[in-house]
């Protein structure tokens, strides 16, 4: 069972920065979109950002201008650079990858990494 493994979470003061990384436990053939979701305590999971195989990106409005998503297609890794963090960014962050298959899209998820922003 292939899984995605996140790293880079932690505790940071408001205004600080963190860089999250995500890599598959073993090679995944033909990944299209990769991205990040997050879930704050007591809230629904929300999509944060994604990047396509050709580098097109999209972001949640509240993180635009502060977060930058990037990927390395040779390693199937995705990163999320988070600057000017705010307490409301506190959440567990999950990476995901979509792999088109003959029978449909197969989705891969990570176990999550905690990001805590103190005020």
PAZAPA-4460 file (N, C-alpha, C; in steps of 0.05 Angstrom, whole numbers, plus 32768, in hexadecimal, padded with zeros to 4 digits):
% residues 119
    n_x    n_y    n_z   ca_x   ca_y   ca_z    c_x    c_y    c_z   seq   type   mol
   8011   7FE8   8000   8000   8000   8000   8012   8019   8000     1      X     A
   800F   8029   7FEB   801F   8041   7FE9   8013   8056   7FFA     2      X     A
   8023   8064   8009   8019   807B   8019   802A   8093   8013     3      X     A
   801F   80AA   801A   802E   80C3   8018   8038   80C9   8035     4      X     A
   8050   80D3   8037   805C   80D9   8051   8062   80F6   8052     5      X     A
   8055   8104   8065   805A   8121   8068   8070   8126   807D     6      X     A
   807D   813C   807B   8090   8145   808F   8091   8164   808F     7      X     A
   809C   816F   80A4   80A0   818C   80A5   808D   819B   80B7     8      X     A
   8079   818E   80C3   8067   819D   80D4   8075   81A4   80EE     9      X     A
   8067   81B3   80FF   8072   81BB   8118   8064   81D3   8125    10      X     A
   8071   81DF   8138   8066   81F6   8147   8076   820E   813E    11      X     A
   8068   8223   8137   8074   823C   812F   8064   8254   8139    12      X     A
   8071   826A   813D   8063   8282   8145   8056   828F   812D    13      X     A
   8041   829F   8132   8033   82AD   811D   8048   82BE   810E    14      X     A
   8046   82BE   80F4   8058   82CD   80E3   8070   82BC   80DA    15      X     A
   8072   82A4   80E5   8088   8293   80DE   8083   8282   80C5    16      X     A
   8095   8270   80BF   8093   8260   80A6   8098   8243   80AD    17      X     A
   808C   8232   809C   8092   8215   809D   8091   820B   8080    18      X     A
   809F   81F5   807C   809E   81E8   8061   8097   81CB   8065    19      X     A
   8080   81C3   8059   8077   81A8   805A   8080   8199   8041    20      X     A
   8087   8180   8045   808F   816F   802E   807E   8155   802F    21      X     A
   807B   8149   8018   806C   8131   8015   8078   8120   8000    22      X     A
   807C   8106   8006   8088   80F4   7FF3   807A   80D9   7FF5    23      X     A
   8077   80CA   7FDF   806B   80B0   7FE1   807E   809B   7FEE    24      X     A
   8073   8087   7FFA   8083   8073   8007   8091   8061   7FF2    25      X     A
   8086   8060   7FDB   8094   8054   7FC4   8088   8061   7FAB    26      X     A
   8094   805B   7F94   808D   8068   7F7C   806F   8065   7F74    27      X     A
   8063   807B   7F6C   8048   807B   7F62   8049   8082   7F44    28      X     A
   803D   8071   7F34   803E   8076   7F17   8029   808A   7F0F    29      X     A
   8030   809E   7EFF   801D   80B0   7EF2   800D   80C0   7F06    30      X     A
   801A   80D1   7F15   800B   80E4   7F27   8004   80FD   7F17    31      X     A
   7FEB   8106   7F1A   7FE3   811F   7F0E   7FE4   8135   7F23    32      X     A
   7FCF   813A   7F30   7FCE   8150   7F44   7FD8   8147   7F5F    33      X     A
   7FE7   8159   7F6C   7FEF   8155   7F88   7FE7   816E   7F97    34      X     A
   7FE2   816A   7FB1   7FD9   8181   7FC0   7FD8   817C   7FDE    35      X     A
   7FCB   8190   7FEB   7FC9   818F   8009   7FAD   8196   8012    36      X     A
   7FA4   8188   8026   7F8C   818F   8035   7F95   8195   8052    37      X     A
   7F83   81A1   8061   7F89   81A4   807E   7F6F   81A1   808D    38      X     A
   7F72   819A   80A7   7F5B   8197   80B8   7F61   81A2   80D3    39      X     A
   7F53   81B7   80DB   7F56   81C4   80F5   7F44   81B6   8109    40      X     A
   7F4A   81B7   8122   7F39   81AA   8137   7F1C   81B3   8135    41      X     A
   7F0A   81A1   8134   7EEE   81A7   8133   7EE3   81B1   8119    42      X     A
   7EF4   81B1   8104   7EEC   81BB   80EA   7EEE   81A6   80D5    43      X     A
   7EE0   81AB   80BF   7EE1   8199   80A8   7EFD   819B   809B    44      X     A
   7F05   8185   808D   7F1E   8186   807E   7F1A   819A   8067    45      X     A
   7F2E   81AB   8062   7F2B   81BE   804C   7F44   81BC   803A    46      X     A
   7F3F   81BF   8020   7F54   81BF   800C   7F64   81D8   800F    47      X     A
   7F7F   81D6   800B   7F91   81ED   800F   7F9D   81F5   7FF4    48      X     A
   7FA8   81E2   7FE6   7FB6   81E9   7FCD   7FBB   81D0   7FBC    49      X     A
   7FBE   81D3   7FA2   7FC6   81BD   7F92   7FD7   81C6   7F7B    50      X     A
   7FE5   81B3   7F6F   7FF7   81B9   7F58   7FF4   81A2   7F45    51      X     A
   7FF1   81A8   7F2B   7FEE   8194   7F17   8009   818A   7F0D    52      X     A
   8009   8176   7EFC   8022   816A   7EF3   8032   817E   7EE2    53      X     A
   8024   8192   7ED7   8033   81A6   7EC7   8038   81C0   7ED6    54      X     A
   8032   81BF   7EF0   8039   81D6   7F01   8024   81EB   7F05    55      X     A
   800C   81E6   7EFC   7FF7   81FA   7F02   7FEE   81F7   7F1F    56      X     A
   7FEB   820E   7F2C   7FE5   820D   7F49   7FCB   821C   7F4F    57      X     A
   7FC0   8215   7F65   7FA8   8222   7F6F   7FA8   8221   7F8E    58      X     A
   7F9D   8237   7F9A   7F9F   8239   7FB7   7F84   8241   7FC3    59      X     A
   7F80   8239   7FDC   7F6A   8243   7FEC   7F6F   8261   7FEF    60      X     A
   7F59   8271   7FEE   7F5C   828E   7FEE   7F6B   8298   8007    61      X     A
   7F67   828B   801E   7F73   8295   8036   7F91   8291   8038    62      X     A
   7F9C   8280   8026   7FB9   827B   8027   7FC7   8287   800F    63      X     A
   7FB8   8292   7FFC   7FC5   829E   7FE5   7FD9   82B4   7FED    64      X     A
   7FF0   82B4   7FE1   8004   82C7   7FE7   8016   82C0   7FFF    65      X     A
   800E   82AB   800E   801D   82A2   8025   8028   8286   8021    66      X     A
   8019   8275   8014   8021   8259   8010   802A   8256   7FF3    67      X     A
   803E   8244   7FEF   8047   823E   7FD4   804A   821F   7FD2    68      X     A
   803D   8214   7FBE   803F   81F7   7FBA   8051   81F2   7FA2    69      X     A
   8062   81DD   7FA5   8074   81D5   7F8F   8076   81B7   7F8F    70      X     A
   8081   81AC   7F79   8084   818F   7F77   809D   8188   7F67    71      X     A
   80A6   8170   7F6C   80BC   8164   7F5C   80B1   814C   7F4F    72      X     A
   80AC   814E   7F35   809F   8138   7F27   80B1   811F   7F25    73      X     A
   80CB   8123   7F27   80DE   810C   7F25   80DC   80FB   7F3E    74      X     A
   80D5   8107   7F54   80D3   80F9   7F6E   80B7   80F6   7F78    75      X     A
   80A4   8102   7F6A   8088   8101   7F72   8084   810D   7F8E    76      X     A
   8093   8122   7F93   8090   8130   7FAD   8082   814B   7FAA    77      X     A
   8075   8153   7FBF   8068   816D   7FBE   806F   817C   7FD8    78      X     A
   8073   8196   7FD6   807A   81A6   7FED   8067   81BD   7FF0    79      X     A
   8065   81C7   8009   8054   81DE   800E   8064   81F1   8020    80      X     A
   806B   8207   8014   8079   821B   8023   8065   822E   802F    81      X     A
   8065   8231   804A   8051   8242   8057   805E   8259   8065    82      X     A
   8059   8271   805C   8065   8289   8068   804F   8299   8076    83      X     A
   8058   82AB   8088   8045   82BD   8096   802E   82AD   80A2    84      X     A
   8035   8298   80B0   8020   8286   80BB   8010   8295   80D0    85      X     A
   7FF6   828D   80D1   7FE3   8298   80E4   7FD8   8283   80F6    86      X     A
   7FCE   828A   810D   7FC3   8275   811F   7FAD   8265   8112    87      X     A
   7F9E   8272   8100   7F88   8263   80F2   7F93   824F   80DE    88      X     A
   7FAD   824E   80D9   7FB9   823A   80C8   7FBE   8220   80D8    89      X     A
   7FBA   8221   80F2   7FBE   8209   8102   7FAC   81F3   80F9    90      X     A
   7FB7   81DC   80F3   7FA8   81C5   80E9   7FBB   81AE   80E5    91      X     A
   7FAF   8197   80E0   7FBE   8180   80D5   7FBD   8182   80B7    92      X     A
   7FD4   8182   80AA   7FD6   8185   808D   7FDB   8169   8080    93      X     A
   7FCB   8164   806C   7FCC   814A   805E   7FD3   814E   8041    94      X     A
   7FE6   813F   8036   7FEC   8141   801A   7FDC   812B   800B    95      X     A
   7FD8   8130   7FF2   7FCA   811C   7FE2   7FD5   811C   7FC5    96      X     A
   7FD0   8106   7FB8   7FD9   8103   7F9C   7FC4   80F4   7F8D    97      X     A
   7FBF   80FC   7F74   7FAB   80EF   7F63   7FBA   80E1   7F4C    98      X     A
   7FB4   80C8   7F48   7FC1   80B8   7F33   7FAB   80AD   7F21    99      X     A
   7FA9   80B7   7F08   7F95   80AD   7EF6   7F9B   8090   7EEF   100      X     A
   7F86   807F   7EF1   7F88   8062   7EEB   7F74   805C   7ED5   101      X     A
   7F76   8044   7ECA   7F63   803C   7EB5   7F46   803C   7EC0   102      X     A
   7F43   8035   7ED9   7F28   8033   7EE5   7F20   804C   7EF4   103      X     A
   7F2F   8061   7EF2   7F29   807A   7F00   7F41   8085   7F0E   104      X     A
   7F3D   8099   7F1F   7F53   80A6   7F2D   7F58   8098   7F48   105      X     A
   7F71   8091   7F4E   7F78   8086   7F68   7F84   809D   7F78   106      X     A
   7F7A   80A0   7F91   7F83   80B5   7FA2   7F95   80AA   7FB8   107      X     A
   7FAA   80B8   7FBE   7FBD   80B1   7FD3   7FBD   80C8   7FE8   108      X     A
   7FBF   80C0   8001   7FBF   80D4   8017   7FD5   80CE   802A   109      X     A
   7FDE   80E4   8037   7FF1   80E1   804D   7FE3   80DF   8067   110      X     A
   7FF2   80DA   807C   7FE7   80D7   8097   7FE3   80F2   80A5   111      X     A
   7FEF   8107   809A   7FEB   8121   80A6   8003   812A   80B7   112      X     A
   8008   8144   80B7   801C   8150   80C8   8011   8169   80D5   113      X     A
   8016   816B   80EF   800A   8181   80FF   801A   819B   80FB   114      X     A
   800A   81B0   80F6   8015   81CB   80F5   8007   81DB   810A   115      X     A
   8016   81E6   811C   800A   81F7   8132   8017   8212   8131   116      X     A
   8006   8227   812F   8010   8243   812E   8006   8251   8147   117      X     A
   8019   825A   8157   8012   8267   8170   8011   8286   816B   118      X     A
   7FFF   8292   817B   7FFC   82AF   8177   800E   82BF   8189   119      X     A
***
